[in-house]
């Protein structure tokens, strides 16, 4: 997949030239389904701003990998469009490809190459290749340069994929479970490198992971994928300050939401088997973001704050 980003060529004309100041990612009305299956993407709209670091969360099978591949033009939706820096993702030119970095969930390295051979090969496609960064990462991560990639450990292969993706200082970096095979020390080192990339260059970063502690370290924004759509995206601190779980009967919950001008993110009525049942009470996940006072627990309504893990469970059931 990464090879297609680097190698396939497309003619450039005025209609496909990336616009200055265009959003790194703008997805409109994406719909994608596989035969006999519910839609993986169901009218999904999404934009990423320059310099954002966004962690993508969703349950296994929710379509995170499919979404990332669609955003990069590696999968074609049945309906909708993705534009990267103003250019159609399905028709990228060489200038756009040079701005993209991608680490797929499954390594797609040329296994018969050594690390040095692989990096020399890809260096020829990127005018912004940062050899000093490559040398620093290869040395710090103690990666073998002259061993066949097929003989490297899974963690070494994943580190090499990350080196390749960072080497040309991309403006948009997309990572699909980038640290799944790394030990805790390797994950911390990678996350530190990721933060430096963003702070130094203003890179837009989108990554999925199931390791919530990693998101809490580096993702300034969290996005939740459920039912084929982005159900919520917000900065981490806003989520902790603004989102509450309300538990009570529906009339009392509606009164609290109305009086505090809340936005209901998810409702679960008594008997809803997808949620944790609390007696015969409903559970509403509500965001209070207009500056009005947050509700407090009372005799009729219990109000709970949520950590990232609890919020993930509530939003992705």
CORHUVEN-V150422 format. One record per pair of residues at least 24 apart in sequence whose C-alpha atoms are under 10 Angstrom apart, sorted by the first residue. I is the first residue (numbers start at 0). GAP is how many residues later the second one is. Records with the same first field share a line. If there is no record, write none. Layout:
I = GAP + GAP
This chain:
0 = 68 + 71 + 73 + 101 + 102 + 103 + 105 + 106 + 107 + 108
1 = 70 + 72 + 98 + 99 + 100 + 101 + 102 + 105 + 106 + 107 + 159 + 162 + 163
2 = 105 + 106 + 107 + 119
3 = 69 + 70 + 93
4 = 67 + 68 + 69 + 87 + 88 + 89 + 91 + 92 + 93 + 95 + 96 + 97
5 = 87 + 88 + 90 + 91 + 92 + 94 + 95 + 116 + 118 + 119 + 120
6 = 87 + 90 + 115 + 118
7 = 83 + 84 + 85 + 86 + 89
8 = 82 + 83 + 84 + 85 + 88
9 = 80 + 81 + 82 + 83 + 84
10 = 80 + 81 + 82 + 83
11 = 79 + 80 + 81 + 82 + 83
12 = 80
14 = 71 + 72 + 73
15 = 67 + 70 + 71 + 72 + 73 + 75 + 76 + 77 + 80
16 = 68 + 69 + 70 + 71 + 75 + 76 + 78 + 79
17 = 65 + 66 + 67 + 68 + 69 + 70 + 74 + 75 + 77 + 78
18 = 65 + 66 + 67 + 68
19 = 65 + 66
20 = 29 + 64 + 65
21 = 27 + 28 + 61 + 62 + 63 + 64 + 65
22 = 24 + 25 + 26 + 27 + 60 + 61 + 62 + 63 + 64 + 181
23 = 24 + 25 + 26 + 27 + 28 + 59 + 60 + 61 + 62 + 63 + 75 + 76 + 147 + 148 + 179 + 180 + 181
24 = 24 + 25 + 46 + 47 + 57 + 58 + 59 + 60 + 61 + 62 + 64 + 147 + 179
25 = 45 + 55 + 56 + 57 + 58 + 59 + 60 + 61 + 62 + 63
26 = 43 + 44 + 53 + 54 + 55 + 56 + 57 + 62
27 = 51 + 52 + 53 + 54 + 55
28 = 48 + 50 + 51 + 52 + 53 + 200
29 = 37 + 40 + 41 + 46 + 47 + 48 + 49 + 50 + 51 + 52 + 198 + 199
30 = 45 + 46 + 47 + 48 + 49 + 50 + 197 + 198
31 = 31 + 34 + 35 + 38 + 43 + 44 + 45 + 46 + 47 + 48 + 196
32 = 44 + 45 + 195
33 = 44
37 = 189 + 190
38 = 24 + 188 + 189
39 = 24 + 26 + 27 + 186 + 187 + 188 + 189
40 = 25 + 26 + 29 + 36 + 37 + 38 + 184 + 185 + 186 + 187 + 188 + 189
41 = 37 + 38 + 184 + 185 + 186 + 187 + 188
42 = 36 + 37 + 185 + 186 + 187
43 = 36 + 37 + 181 + 183 + 184 + 185 + 186 + 187
44 = 35 + 36 + 37 + 184 + 185
45 = 25 + 36 + 177 + 183 + 184 + 187
46 = 35 + 36 + 37
47 = 36 + 124 + 156 + 157 + 158
48 = 155 + 156
49 = 35 + 121 + 122 + 152 + 153 + 154 + 155
50 = 120 + 121 + 147 + 148 + 150 + 151 + 152 + 153 + 154
51 = 120 + 146 + 150 + 151 + 152 + 153 + 154 + 167 + 168 + 169 + 183
52 = 120 + 141 + 142 + 145 + 149 + 150 + 151 + 152 + 153 + 154 + 162 + 165 + 166 + 167 + 168 + 169 + 182
53 = 120 + 150 + 151 + 152 + 153 + 154 + 161 + 164 + 165 + 166 + 167 + 168 + 169 + 179 + 180 + 181 + 182
54 = 120 + 150 + 151 + 152 + 153 + 154 + 155 + 157 + 159 + 160 + 161 + 163 + 164 + 165 + 166 + 167 + 168 + 169 + 178 + 180 + 181
55 = 119 + 120 + 121 + 150 + 151 + 152 + 153 + 154 + 159 + 163 + 165 + 166 + 167 + 168 + 169 + 174 + 177
56 = 150 + 151 + 152 + 153 + 154 + 155 + 158 + 165 + 166 + 167 + 168 + 169 + 173 + 255 + 258 + 259
57 = 150 + 151 + 152 + 165 + 166 + 167 + 168 + 169 + 172 + 254 + 255 + 257 + 258 + 259
58 = 151 + 165 + 166 + 167 + 253 + 254 + 256 + 257 + 258
59 = 150
60 = 165
61 = 162 + 163 + 164 + 165 + 166 + 167 + 254
62 = 162 + 163 + 164 + 165 + 166
63 = 112 + 113 + 143 + 144 + 145 + 160 + 161 + 162 + 164
64 = 39 + 40 + 110 + 111 + 112 + 142 + 143
66 = 158 + 161 + 162
67 = 34 + 36 + 106 + 107 + 108 + 138 + 139 + 140
68 = 33 + 35 + 105 + 107
70 = 103
71 = 25 + 28 + 29 + 30 + 102
83 = 88
84 = 86 + 87
93 = 31 + 32
94 = 31 + 32
95 = 74 + 75 + 76
96 = 28 + 29 + 73 + 75
97 = 27 + 28 + 29 + 30 + 31 + 70 + 71 + 72 + 73 + 74
98 = 27 + 29 + 69 + 70 + 71 + 72 + 73 + 74 + 104
99 = 65 + 66 + 68 + 69 + 70 + 71 + 72 + 73 + 74 + 104
100 = 61 + 63 + 64 + 65 + 66 + 67 + 68 + 69 + 70 + 71 + 72 + 73 + 74 + 104
101 = 59 + 60 + 62 + 63 + 64 + 68 + 70 + 71 + 72 + 73 + 74 + 76 + 104 + 105
102 = 55 + 56 + 57 + 58 + 59 + 60 + 61 + 62 + 63 + 70 + 71 + 72 + 73 + 74 + 75 + 104
103 = 54 + 57 + 58 + 61 + 70 + 71 + 72 + 73 + 74
104 = 53 + 70 + 71 + 72 + 73 + 74 + 75 + 103 + 104
105 = 52 + 55 + 70 + 71 + 72
106 = 47 + 50 + 51 + 53 + 54
107 = 49 + 50 + 53
108 = 40 + 41 + 48 + 49 + 51 + 52 + 55
109 = 38 + 39 + 40
110 = 37 + 38 + 39 + 40 + 41 + 46
111 = 35 + 36 + 37 + 38 + 39
112 = 33 + 34 + 35 + 36 + 37
113 = 30 + 31 + 32 + 33 + 34 + 35 + 36 + 37 + 38
114 = 28 + 29 + 30 + 31 + 32 + 33 + 34 + 37 + 42 + 45 + 46 + 49
115 = 28 + 29 + 30 + 31 + 32 + 33
116 = 28 + 29 + 31 + 32
117 = 27 + 30 + 31 + 42 + 46
118 = 26 + 41 + 42 + 44 + 45 + 48
121 = 42 + 43 + 45 + 46
122 = 41 + 44 + 45
124 = 43
125 = 41 + 42 + 43 + 44
126 = 41
127 = 39 + 40 + 41 + 42
128 = 35 + 37 + 38 + 39 + 40 + 41
129 = 36 + 37 + 38 + 39
130 = 36 + 37
131 = 35
132 = 30 + 33 + 34 + 35 + 36
133 = 26 + 29 + 30 + 32 + 33 + 34
134 = 28 + 32
135 = 27
136 = 25 + 26 + 29 + 30 + 52 + 53 + 56
137 = 25
139 = 49
140 = 45 + 48 + 49
152 = 28
153 = 26 + 27 + 28
154 = 24 + 25 + 26 + 27 + 28 + 31
155 = 25 + 26 + 30
156 = 24 + 25
157 = 24
158 = 27 + 28 + 31
161 = 28 + 32
162 = 27
165 = 27 + 28 + 31
168 = 28 + 32 + 34
169 = 27 + 31 + 32 + 33 + 34 + 35
170 = 26 + 27 + 30 + 31 + 32 + 33 + 34
171 = 30 + 31 + 32 + 33 + 34
172 = 24 + 25 + 30 + 31 + 32 + 33 + 34
173 = 30 + 31 + 32 + 33 + 34
174 = 30 + 31 + 32 + 33 + 34
175 = 30 + 31 + 32 + 33
176 = 30 + 31 + 32 + 33 + 34
177 = 29 + 30 + 31
178 = 29 + 30 + 31 + 32 + 35
179 = 29 + 30 + 31
183 = 30
186 = 27
187 = 26 + 29
190 = 24 + 26 + 27 + 28
191 = 25 + 26
193 = 24
194 = 24
210 = 98
211 = 96 + 97 + 100
212 = 95 + 96
214 = 93
215 = 92
221 = 86
222 = 89
223 = 87 + 88 + 91 + 92
224 = 87 + 90 + 91
225 = 89 + 90 + 91
226 = 89 + 90
230 = 34 + 35 + 84 + 85
231 = 33 + 55 + 83
235 = 72
237 = 49 + 50 + 51
238 = 48 + 49 + 50 + 66 + 67 + 68 + 69 + 72
239 = 47 + 65 + 66 + 67 + 68 + 71
240 = 46 + 47 + 48 + 53 + 64 + 65
241 = 44 + 45 + 46 + 47 + 48 + 49 + 51 + 52 + 63 + 64
242 = 42 + 43 + 44 + 45 + 46 + 51 + 61 + 62 + 63 + 64 + 68
243 = 40 + 41 + 42 + 43 + 44 + 50 + 51 + 52 + 58 + 59 + 60 + 61 + 62 + 67
244 = 38 + 39 + 40 + 41 + 42 + 56 + 57 + 58 + 59 + 60 + 61 + 65 + 66 + 69
245 = 35 + 36 + 37 + 38 + 39 + 40 + 49 + 50 + 51 + 55 + 56 + 57 + 58 + 59
246 = 31 + 33 + 34 + 35 + 36 + 37 + 38 + 50 + 53 + 54 + 55 + 56 + 57
247 = 30 + 31 + 32 + 33 + 34 + 35 + 36 + 50 + 51 + 52 + 53 + 54 + 55
248 = 31 + 32 + 33 + 34 + 35 + 51 + 52
249 = 31 + 32 + 33 + 34 + 51
250 = 31 + 49
251 = 30 + 48 + 49
252 = 28 + 29 + 30 + 31 + 33 + 47 + 48 + 49 + 50
253 = 30
254 = 46
255 = 38 + 39 + 40 + 44 + 45
256 = 27 + 29 + 30 + 31 + 37 + 38
258 = 33 + 34 + 36
259 = 27 + 28 + 29 + 30 + 31 + 32 + 33 + 34 + 35
260 = 25 + 26 + 27 + 28 + 29 + 30 + 31 + 32 + 33
261 = 24 + 25 + 26 + 27 + 28 + 30 + 32 + 33
262 = 24 + 25 + 26 + 27
263 = 24
264 = 49 + 50
265 = 48 + 49 + 50 + 51
266 = 47 + 48
267 = 46
273 = 40 + 42 + 43
274 = 38 + 39 + 42
275 = 38
282 = 31
283 = 30
284 = 26 + 29 + 30
